[in-house]
Amino acid sequence: MKYASSLELMCMACVALMLITACDAPLMPEEATSGAKKKNVVMIIVDDLNDWVGAMGGHPDTKTPNMDRLAAQGMLFMNAHATAAICGPSRASVMTGLRPSTSGIYEQLRDEDIQQASPATENITFLTKYFAQHGYKTMGVGKIFHEGAPDGSFEEYGERIKGFGPYPEKEFVWVSDRTNTDWGVYPERDEDMIDYTSAMWAIDKLEQEHDKPFFLTVGFIRPHAPWYAPQKWFDLHPADQLTMPPYLPADQDDIPQISRDLHEMPMMPTTEWAIESGEWPNIVQAYLASVSFVDHYIGEVLKTLENSSYADNTIVVLWGDHGYHIGEKNRFAKHSLWEETSRVPLMIKSPGGVKGQVNNTAVSLLDLYPTLVDLAELPSNTANEGKSLKSLLEGSDTGPGHVAITTYGYNNHAIRDDRYRYIRFADGSEELYDHSNDPDEWENLAGDVGDDEIKRGLKQHLPAVNAPMSAVHGGNRVVNEHFAEIYEDAGLEVRR
């Protein structure tokens, strides 16, 4: 089931493009050593944002005018995927340029532990540090790595307010000490939200004069749970008028046991519970409200950039760290190898690049590090495992042959190309979905003999290296324990 056709999405992008006004602002001052006008970078990261973005057609009731406008100013990648459907491993992968299967970072780690996670990460240069080594001023605020940012990863860091608050005195609906999951109207003012503070910090930096090119990163919290936002954002999405996501009760009858176990999140609500309790529309409303809230403050940052002297010489990239199920597959969670949690918004606007184009090539967030280095015309970092998307952004590469790999725990991988999703688990179990006929991934084709050739073609992209799970412990121990229990039940060794 799809909410919008490809033609409709192209039309939406074109309409948004017509709204764009040209900027006549001057370029950045010449770089002192070479005389070249180096491009600035503004990177926006959105936590737990799935495809419920207007330009992506992921939900008919979403309202995201600012992200839609950015998509129309550059290229929208409709088939982009996270390397891991968990915050920490996904963000570590982007910032190190390494796959989780190479780094061994499958779990949530403290930021300061990333470079001690495995031999592969010991001498790695973070994305922002790489730009700093090539003459850039690096600035960041909010959630960029799992917790915030490791010491030394930014020249100026505006900190991250702890948690995902603000929080009321007690939970409204879902009470648990193992998750932030809850939903409702709170607080009264935008100014009390963490993302408001981060947006204002970034706006202040964009209004300042900088004597060298800069790399500014803004990490927004919403729509990460708890799905709290002021009343006005809920009012945009009346609960009794919303479309519910597609759900099939028997969906998981044809998947292997290890898949059921890995994807089960007992601390989270199930769709069956949400239907019986009548809370599903309220959850959808709260998530949409959180998305609309963060979209507004993304827009405030982008508006400041467009009105600044840096407007014409700045690369803008926006990405979500992973998707999120909002009732699909009987779950409200990330932590999976399925489409709704691996697929992410990815949009890139580059000076001189294409405008208003939608690209359906399978790409990975792993590609961001080499892409930004390439767009900024810096020397390539040979440690990067991704591939630059610059040729796609310039329209010189149509993209056949690209795949995106998502990893969840040791030796569990999903391979996504332009049509299929192939999943292989550590015990050899498989899932296969044909997105041309089954976009909701309801029919597992892995047991069909006629699809063996398709599986063989996708299997060749499985990572050759599966590093042991990092022996460094920190962050969310719930995730670590979840992996250990499942592997033990499946008779597999938890490699550390």
ABEGO torsion letter per residue (X at the ends): XBABBAAAAAAAAAAAAAABBBBABBBBBBBAAAGBBBBBBBBBBBBGBBABBAAAGABAABBBAAAAAAAAABBBBAABBBABABAAAAAAAAAAGBBAAAAGBABBBBAAAAAAABAAAAABBBAAAAAAAAGBBBBBBEBABAABBBBGABABBAEBBBEAOBBBABBAABBBAABABBBEBOBABAAABAAAAAAAAAAAAAABBBABBBBBBBBBAOABOBBBBBAAAAAABBAAABBBBBBBAAAAAABBAAAAAAABBAABBBAAAAAAAGAAAAAAAAAAAAAAAAAAAAAAAAAAAAABAAAAABBBBBBBABBBBBGBGGBBBBGBABAAAABBBBBBBBBGBBBGBBBABBBBAAAAAAAAAAAAGBBBBAABABBBAAAAAAGABAGBGBBBBBBBEBGBBBBBBAABBBBBBAAGBBBBBBAAABAAGABBAAABAAAAAAAAAAAAABBABBBBBBABBEEBAAAAAAAAAAAAAAGBBBBX
